[in-house]
């Protein structure tokens, strides 16, 4: 039996169990006698072949945030603006010095 067939049968058993639970709830709300739940065995979950956990880890790594925290980004941005303004003031003073002596 193929893995896909096993998975489809497991999903079918789960769907039947859910449908039976809904029928019991509907019967209970209507005041009818509630049939006992069927003891149909639900197949256990079989991990996907090929390392499903490794695939999950790869997806988590792919979509995980690799940026620095916003606090660090703001701090570095402020420092860049501060030094840029400081350089502009310095260039302005140098320009005034040369303009005044000529």
Secondary structure, 3 states (H helix, E strand, C coil): CCHHHHHHHHHHHHHHHHHHHHHHHHHHHHCCCCCCCCCCCCCCCCCCCCCHHHHHHHHHHHHCCCCCCHHHHHHHHHHHHHHHHHHHHHHHHHHHHHHHHC
